[in-house]
Amino acid sequence: MARELAKEAKWYRLDNAAKIYPVVASAKNSGIYRMGVIMKEKVDPVKLQEAVLECRHRFPSFFVRLRRGLFWYYFEANDKDPEVAKESPFICQSINIYTNNHFLFTFFYYENRISLEAFHSLADGSGAMEFLKAVLFQYLGKMGHPQENDGTIFRLDEEPSPEELEDSYNYHYKQGKQPKNPFVASYRVQGKRFVRRGIGLTVGRVETVELQALAAKHNVAFTEFIVGLFLYAIITSGDPKQLAKRPITITVPVNMRKYFHSRSVRNFSLFFRVRYQMGEEFPTLSDLLTVIKNQFQEERSVEKLQLLLNMNVMFERSIFVKLLPLFIKKFVFKVGYAILGDLPFTSSVSNFGLITLPDTMSREIDSFEFNIASGKKPGMAVTSFNNITAIAINRCIAETAIEETFFSYLGKNGVNVNIRSNYWL
């Protein structure tokens, strides 16, 4: 598939990953994620909106509205202005496009925090981070803090390139066999559902070097340790009878840009699954980490990821799928997602990784956070910046046993943890 110059386009096809979100999104599964930035000064919403508007030309794939076609949704250029809004206590909720000028992202502010919430059809976290970094760069300059671009921030005086706007799934697709991925219904975390809507959120802030040292002590990589400890927390606080019947399956997103050459600011991530079936004996954390490490090495190989990519694109290219009218696709996809996209996993862990900024920006920013929509299941999102790792665990139930177990283990093993919560009940 040749790369096509699309910067002047008035409409865009949704990329391969983007197509599923408008079809399956609901009040309980918003498809929204949040990136929060704690600034060292109180936020000026007027200057923040000016900074957002200045990025319009450089990030055309964000300044769009969703339209309904005969066979698929598509994006159309949105000439209205996105508005900056005061933060609500209800994070990662579905965006009301009518009050949001039909945009699928919103910038929020609260005291010294700036948050970007985005619908996943626009971009994955890596793509949205490039947009957020460019906005922050402009904003800090307006706040009287001259900025120097070290090459890690998108320059607004440059045109968006075809590679930035491409559907990298289709570009890197190769015809071939599909991976075997049998359906297995997984363990579900049980608890008392919230009486009112909202997401329970607990964020633990730790020193990155301390967490890295603990992972190294167990002879595993950083993300492997986090996933393993989260799995351990789910097992420790879980229902033994149900755990004996069904495996715990955790999905782990992969930034495909690290494995395939891509500069796309749209979606280009996939996820693999790590699975553990309880035996007769209760596992130790070391037992779980051994399983996790082996599965990470196997599932994150370029060959396995290529097979996953091929499977996703082959489904989209199917003549049967192509010819289904959109209203039928919505029904079929909703049913399919409820079975194949929801039942096979227990939770998800997303490690966004290390965020790097020019020194002139880093001096004005305290920390970052990444939050994902809870839906029906708990989840974890991790970010690291300036030697601080923020571990955000979200839930849709009142019980907090999972996060208590997770952070207690860190504290008992030499990692100083600073806890914040929204105390959602």
N, C-alpha and C positions, 0 to 999 in steps of 0.2 A: 504493500500500500504506500503510495507516494505521499510525502508530506505536502500539504496544501496550505498556501498562504491564506489565512482567514481573518487577519486583523481588521479588514474593512467590511467583514460580513455583517449583514443585518440579522442573520439567524445562524444558529449552531445546532448540529445534531448532538444529542446527549451521548457521552461516551459509554462504553460497555457497562461499567459499574453504575453509572448514573441512572440508567434506565429503570432499574428496579425500585428506586426510592419513591418516586411519585406514585407508583402503583400500590405499594404496600404501606405507605406512611399512614399513621393514625394518631389519635390523641395519646395512646399508650406507647406508640412506637414512632416518635416524631422524626427520626432521621437527622436530628440536630446535634451538633457537638459545639463545645465552647472552648475558646482559648482566652485565658485571663492573664493580664499583665499588671503587676503591682508596681506603680510608678513611685518615685521618691517625692513627687509634688502632687498636690491636688489637681485633678483633671479639669481642664477648661473645655467644656463641650462645644463651644463655638469654634475654637481652633481645631478641635478634633474633627468636626464635620468638614472644615475647610481642607484638612489634610486628606480625608477620605475622598472628597470630590476631585482633588488634584491627581488622584491615582486612577481616575476613570479611563483615560486613554491607554494607560500602560497595562491595565488588567481588564480588557473588554469582556472576557468570559465570566466575570463576576457581575458586571453591570447589565444584567439580563432579567427577563421575566419568563416564566414557564408558560408555554402554550400547548394546547391539545391538538394533535394532528389526527389523521384517520387511523394510522397504524402505531405511532409512537408520540410521546411528548417531544417537544423541541424547545430550544431557547431562542428568544427574540430580543434584540437590543432594547434596553429600557432607557428612554430619554429623561425620565423623571430623576429627581435627586433623592438618594437614600438619606434617611434622617437618623441622627444620633439620639438615643433614648436613655432615660434614667433607668438604672437597673431594677429589675423586679426580683422578688424572692423566688419566683418560679423559673429556675434555670432549665435550659434545653427543652423548652416547650415549643410546640408547633408554631410556626410563624404565621401570623395573620397578614396575608399578602395585601389585603385591602387597606389596612392601617399602616402598612410598611411600604407603600407605593409600589407594590408588586415585586419588591426585591426579595431575594432568598437569603440574604445575610442582614445582620443588624449589629451595629456597634453600640455597646452600652457603656455607661460610666457610673461610678459610685465612689465618691471621695477620691482616693488616689488609685482606683482600679479602672482599667480599660478592658472590656471584654468584647470579643468577636464571636458571635454565634452564626453558624452557617449550616445550610441544608446540604446534606452529603452529595446531592446531585451536582452541586457546583464544583466541588473539589474535595480531595481527601485532606487530611491534616497537613501534609507537607506542602501541598499547593496553597492552602489557605494561609499557612505561616509566611510564605513569601509575600502575600498580599498584606498581611498584618505588619510585617517588618517594614515594608515600604511606607505604610501609613504612619507607623511610629517614627520613622526617620523624618518624614515631613513635619509631623506634629512637634517633635522636639525642637526642630529648627524654628518653628513659629513661637515656641515657648521661650525663646532667647538662649537656646543651647546650640551653638553652631555644630554642625555634623560633618564628619568626614567619611566618605564612602570607601571602604577598603576592598570593594568588589563583591561583597557578599549581599548587598542590597540592590534590588532591581532599580536601575536608573530611569527616571521619568522622562529624560530627554531621548530615550531610545524607543524604537518601535518594537512592539511585541513580535517575537519571531514565530514562524510556523511551528517549530518544535514545541514552543510553550503552549500552543493551543490545540495540539494534535490529540487524537484518541490513541494513546500509546498501546492500549490493548490490541487494537486492530493492526497497528503498525508492526508490532512484534509477534503477531500470531503466526504460527507455523502449523500446517496440516500434519496430522499424525494421530497416534492412538490417544485415547482418553484415560486418565488415571482411574483406578478402581477406588471408589469412595462409598462403601456400603452404608446404608442407612442404619443408624443405631440410636434409639431413643436414650437420652442421657438423664442423669440425676438432676432433679430440680430442687433448688433451695426453697424451703418452706418457711412461712412466717406470717405474722399478722399484717395484712395490707393496710396502707395508710387510709384513714377515713377521708382525708381531703387530698386532692391531687398535689403533686410535687415530688421532689427527689430528695431523699436523705443523703447528705454528703459529709464525709469525714476526710480531711486532708492532713496527712502527716508530712512534716518537713524534716528532712535529715541531711546531714553532710554527705555529699556524694562519695567522698573518699572513704568514709566509714562504711558505707553500704558496699562499696567495691571491695573493701578489705574483707568483709564478712563473706561475700560471694567467693572471693579467692580462697578463703579458708576452707570452703566446701568444694573447691576445685571445679567451680562452674562459672559461666559467664554471668554478667550483670542481669540480663533479662531472664535467663534460665533460673536464677535464684529467686527473682521476684515471682515468676510464674509458679515455681515449686512451693514457695512459702504460702502463696495465695491458695494453691491446691490443698496444702496441709491445713490451712485455716478452715477451708470449706469442709474437709473431712472431720476435723476435730469438733466442729460445731454442728455437724450434720446428723441426720437420722440413720442409725446403723442398719435398720432393716431395709430402708430404701437404697442405701449405699451398697448393700450386698446384692441388690437386684440389678442396678444400672450403673454404668461407668460415669465417672466425672469427665466431662469434655470441656476443655477451655480453648477458645479460638484466640489466635495471636496474629494480628495484622502484620503484614510485611510491606515495607516501602520498596516497590519493585524497581525504583530508580537506582537503587544500590546494586542491582543485579543485571539490569538491562540499561543501555544508554538511552536516557530520556530526560528532557528538561521540561516536561509538561507541568503546568500549574493547575491542571484539572485532576481527575482521579487517575492514579496509577498505583494502586495497592491491592493486594489479595490477602487472604488469611489462610493459615494452616491450623490444624487441630492437634492438641496433645491430649491423650486419653489415659485414664487410669481406672482399672477395675479392682475394687477391694477384694482381698483374699480373706483367709481365715484369721490372719494376724493383722493387728493394727500397724500401719507402716510408720517408720520414722521419717523425719525430714530428709535424712540422707538417702533412704530408700527411694523417696519420691524424686529427689534431685538426680539420681542416677537414671531413672526412667525418662525424666524431662530432658536431660542432656542428650541421651541417645535419640530421642524423637526429634529434638531440634536439629541435630546433625543430619538426620535423614530427610526431614520434611523441608528444610531450607536450602537444599541443594538446587542449583540452577536447573537441573533436569526436572526435578519435581515441580518447581515453580513454573517452568515452561508448560508442563502438562496441565497444571491448574489454569494457566492463562488460556491455553488452547481450548479447554473444556468450556470456559465461560464464553469465549467468542463463538465457538461452534454452536452453542445453544442459540445465541442471538442470530446467527446466520442461517439457522434452520429455516427451510421454506415454510414449514408449518407455522413456526413462530412469526415469521415475516408477514404472512398473509392474514393472520388473525387481526380483526379490527380491534382498536384500542379498548373498547368497552368489554370485549370478551377477554382480551389479555389481562385486564384488571382483575376480573373474576378468577381466571385460571391461576394467575400469579399469586394472588392473595391466598388461595387455597394451598398452592404449592409451597409458598413461603412459610405458612403456618406449620406445614409438615416437615419440609426439607430444610428450611432456614431457621426454624425455631426449636423444634424438638431435639435435634441432634447435639445441641450444646448446652452446657450448664452456665457458663459465664464467659467473659472475655477479658483479656489483659492487653492493653495497648501501651507500649513503651515508646513515647515519641522520640526519646533520645536527647542528646546534648544540643542545646540551642546556642548558637554562636552569633555574636553581633560585633560591629565595630566598637572599639574602646570608647568612642564618644557617646555611643548609645548605652553601653553597659553601665557607664557611670551614673546614668539617670534612671535606671531600672533596678528594682529590688529583686523581683522573682517572676516566674511564669507558672501557670497552672493549666492543665488540660482536663476537661470534663466531657464525659460522653453521656448520652441519654440513657436513662435506666431501663425503660421499657418494662418488661416483666421480670428481669433478672439482674443480679448484682454485677458490677463491673469495676474494673480498675484502669486508671489512666496515669501515666508516669511521665514527668518531664524533668530535665536537669539543666540548670543554668547557674553560672558563677558558684560552683561547688555546693549548690543546694538542689536536692532532688525532692520534688513535690509528688507525693503518692496520693492520688484522689480515689477513694472507694465510694461508689454510689450504690444506693439500694432503693427498693420500692416497698420494703417491709420495715416494721418498727424495730425488730431485733438487730442488735449491733455486734453479735458474737463473732462474726467473721473478721471485722476490722479490729476488734479488741484482741483477738488471738494473733492477728498479723502484727500489729504494732507492739504488742506485749513481748512477742518473741524478739523483735529488734531491740527493744529496750533492755531485755535481760541478757542480750549478747553484745553489749557495748556500743550500741548505736543510739545516740541521743535523739529523741523524737519530740518534735513540737506539734501538738495536735490542735486543729481547729475544726469546728463542725457547725452546720447550720441548725443543728438540734431539731430536725424535722421529725414530728411525731404523728 
